[in-house]
Amino acid sequence: MSSSTQSADTSVAASIVVDAPIETAFRVFTADIGSWWPSDHHILDAELTEMVFEPRAGGHVYDRGVDGSECRWARVLAYEPPDRVVFSWDIDPRWQIQPDPTRTSEVEVRFTAEGPQRTLVELEHRGIERHGEGWEGVRDAVGSPGGWPRGLAAFAERLTASARGPLS
Amino acid sequence: MAYAPAALDALGDPTRRAIFERVAERPRAVGELARELPVSRPAVSQHLKVLREARLVLDQAEGSRRIYRLDLAGVEALRAYLDGFWNRALASFKDTVERQQQETP
C-alpha cells in the first residue's frame, strides 16, 4: 500500500473559499472560533459560555461552561498567522477527552489568498487511525443497543439535526 | 483500511448516506428506517447490506428484529463522521466570516 493511499484512508479533507481577506479568515477561524463552531457540537456537560483558541503553539483550544468548567479538547501544534494552523484532536471515538497524545489525531488548516478579498481554506484531519486502539473495547461496551454511549448518541443526534436545519 | 473504497462508494449514494446518518444517531431496525425514509423496506435492507459489507454498520439480532448500529471498529465510520462534521463546520465558518466582512468593510 502506498503512503498516499494510506493517507487517504485515514484522513479527511475539506475545503472552502470565503469572500474575505486572508487575515480575516485566519482570525475568524482561530480567535473567533466560537462564532462559527456548530454551537451544539460540544462535549462539555455544562452550557457553553465561550470557546478559547490560545494564539500560540503549545496553547490549547478549550470550551468553557457556565459553571466554570473547562474542556481542553485540542493542543495548538502550529500557529502561523495568516497562513496555517495545526491543532490536535484530543477526542476519542466515544467523544470523551483522550488524555494520551499518542492516541489523538490532528487537524491542519491552510489559508491561501486567491485575491485581496478571497481566501481558500483547506482543512485536513489526519491520523484518524490513531484513535483506533481501544475501539474493540468500545464496541464491546456498546454490545447492546441500549448500551450505546450517551455522548456519541447525543452528538450524532445533534449532527443529524443540524444537517436538517439551516446553517446560520 | 482495505474496506475504505467500498465505504466511500457506499456513502456516495444519498439514500445510503441518509440511512447511515440515522443509524449513527442511534441503533435502529429496518422497519423504523423504512418508515422514516421514502424508500421501501426491501430497498432499505439492500442499502444496509451494502453499508454492512463496507464495515460502516453492524447488525445484531434482537428477538425477531435485526438492529443496525455503527461499526466503530472501522476507521471508516469515524472518517465518515468527521467528513460530515467538517463540511458543515466550514459552511458555517464561511457564512460567519463573510457576514463579518460585510459588517466591517
Contacts between the chains, C-beta under 8 A, distances in Angstrom:
chain1	res1	chain2	res2	distance
A	1	B	1	7.4
A	6	B	1	6.8
A	8	B	4	7.4
A	9	B	1	4.5
A	9	B	4	4.3
A	9	B	75	6.9
A	9	B	76	8.0
A	9	B	79	7.9
A	10	B	1	7.1
A	10	B	75	6.0
A	10	B	79	7.4
A	11	B	79	7.9
A	12	B	79	5.6
A	12	B	82	4.7
A	12	B	83	4.7
A	12	B	86	6.1
A	14	B	83	7.1
A	14	B	86	4.3
A	14	B	87	5.4
A	14	B	90	5.5
A	15	B	90	7.5
A	16	B	90	4.4
A	16	B	91	7.0
A	16	B	93	7.0
A	16	B	94	5.2
A	17	B	94	7.9
A	18	B	93	7.4
A	18	B	94	4.9
A	18	B	97	4.9
A	18	B	98	6.0
A	19	B	98	5.2
A	19	B	101	6.5
A	20	B	97	4.8
A	20	B	98	6.1
A	20	B	100	7.4
A	20	B	101	4.2
A	21	B	101	7.8
A	24	B	97	6.2
A	24	B	100	6.9
A	24	B	101	6.0
A	25	B	97	5.6
A	28	B	93	6.9
A	28	B	96	6.1
A	28	B	97	4.3
A	28	B	100	6.1
A	29	B	93	6.4
A	29	B	97	7.7
A	32	B	96	7.4
A	32	B	100	7.6
A	35	B	96	5.1
A	35	B	100	7.8
A	36	B	89	7.4
A	36	B	92	4.7
A	36	B	93	4.4
A	36	B	95	7.2
A	36	B	96	3.8
A	36	B	97	7.3
A	37	B	89	6.6
A	37	B	92	7.5
A	38	B	85	7.8
A	38	B	88	6.3
A	38	B	89	5.9
A	38	B	92	6.0
A	41	B	85	7.2
A	41	B	89	7.6
A	93	B	72	5.5
A	93	B	78	5.7
A	117	B	101	7.7
A	121	B	90	6.8
A	121	B	93	7.3
A	123	B	86	5.8
A	123	B	90	6.6
A	125	B	82	5.4
A	125	B	86	6.3
A	128	B	75	5.9
A	128	B	78	5.7
A	128	B	79	5.7
A	128	B	82	6.8
A	129	B	1	7.6
A	129	B	75	5.2
A	131	B	78	6.4
A	132	B	75	6.1
A	135	B	72	5.3
A	135	B	73	4.8
A	136	B	73	6.2
A	138	B	72	5.2
A	139	B	58	8.0
A	139	B	71	7.7
A	139	B	72	5.3
A	139	B	73	5.3
A	142	B	69	7.1
A	142	B	72	7.2
A	145	B	26	7.7
A	145	B	27	3.9
A	145	B	60	7.5
A	145	B	62	6.9
A	145	B	67	5.2
A	145	B	69	6.5
A	148	B	26	6.2
A	148	B	27	6.1
A	148	B	69	6.7
A	153	B	25	7.0
A	153	B	26	5.2
A	156	B	21	7.8
A	156	B	24	4.6
A	156	B	25	4.5
A	156	B	26	7.2
A	156	B	81	7.8
A	157	B	25	5.2
A	157	B	26	7.3
A	159	B	21	7.6
A	159	B	24	7.6
A	159	B	25	7.8
A	159	B	81	7.5
A	159	B	84	6.7
A	159	B	85	6.6
A	159	B	88	7.7
A	160	B	21	5.2
A	160	B	22	7.1
A	160	B	24	7.4
A	160	B	25	5.0
A	162	B	88	6.3
A	163	B	21	6.9
A	163	B	84	7.1
A	163	B	88	6.6
A	167	B	88	6.8
A	167	B	91	5.2
A	167	B	92	5.1
A	167	B	95	6.1
A	168	B	92	7.6
A	168	B	95	6.9
